[in-house]
């Protein structure tokens, strides 16, 4: 069964850090571009960051540039999202998703027609 599983969410104070992981099972991520998305209560899902299949290209929403870093370890079949200097407005459910669409991260981001989606992990930034 093809699955993406997110982990690493939790409660953190403003200014704190979290690292989210997105692990794949049932398929290899080597040929897939990966996106991280989030959805805050009462708001639409938004694209946060993406990384190409090779890891050579990344993209970020303006609201997280300079604070979040996306990376991948294909040997571990896992993609990460390092989140620093967290703000209350970063609160939401974070989802990872995979697509085989070439140039998704460079040309089409944010791209919502992903092939596979995880179920999400909750991030709460609050004092």
N, C-alpha and C positions, 0 to 999 in steps of 0.2 A: 504494500500500500504506500502510495506516495504521500509524504507528509512533510510539513514544515512546522517546527515547534520553537516558539519563542520562550526565552527565560531571562531572568535578571531584573525584572520589574520589582517595584516595592515603594515604600514610603521614604522620602528623603527630604531634608530641609532645603530651603532656598540656598543656592550657592554650592550645594553638594553635587556628587557625581554618582552615576550608575553606568554599568556596562551591560547592554542587552546582547543576547546571543540568539542566533537563528540557526538551528540545526536541521539538516535534511535527512530523511530516511526513505529508503525505497528508490532513490535516484541520486545521481551525482550532480552537484551544483556547478561542476567545471564549465558547463556550456550555457549557464544561465546568468543573466543579469539579475541582480537582487535589488529590491527597493524596500525601504522602511517607510511606513505610513503611520499616522496616528489619528485618533478620533477623540475629541474632547466631548463631554456631555453636552448634548444639544447642538453640536456642530457637525459639519460634514467632514468626512475623512480627507486628510490632506497628505500630500507626499512630503516626507521629511528629507530623505537622502536616498541615493542609489549608487551602485557600483557595477561596473561592467564585468563581464565574465572573466576577463583577464586580470581585473583589478587595476587596470591602467587608467581608467576614467571614473571620476566620481562627480556627484552633483549634490547640492544642498539647497534647501529652502532658505530664503534670506533670513528668516527668523532664527535659524540655528547656525548660520555660518560663523566660524570662529569658535564655536562651543562644542559642536558635535563632530565626531570623526567616524567614518565608516571604513571597515576593512574586511578582508576575507582571508580565510585559511582553507584553501581547497583540499589540502591533505586531511584536514579534520572535517571537511564538508560543512563548514560553519562560517557564517557571516556575523560580524559584530557591529554594534553601534555604541561608541564611547560617548557619553553625554556628561559634559562638565558645565559648571556654572549654571545649574538648573534653576529655572524660574517657575513660579506657580502656573504660568500660562503654558508650560510644557506638560502639564498634567493631561493624561488621557490613556487610552488603550493603544498600545503600539503593536503594529502588525508587520511581519515581513512577508514578502511575496517574491515569486520568481517568474521570469519570462525568458523565452528563447528569442524574443524579438531583438534583432540586431539593432544596435545604435539606440536602444531604448533610453539609456542613461544620458547619452550625449544629445540626441536629437529630440526625443519625444517626452522627456521628463517634464512635469510629473505624468506618469502613464498609469492608467487605472485598469487596463485590459490585461492584467497579469494572468499567467497560466495557473499558478498555485498560490494559495494564501494560507498562512498560519491562523491560529485562533486568537492570538493576541496575548499580551502581557500588560498588566496595569501599572502605570507609573503615576505616583501621586507626589507632587511637590508642595509641601505645606509645612509651616512652623507649628 
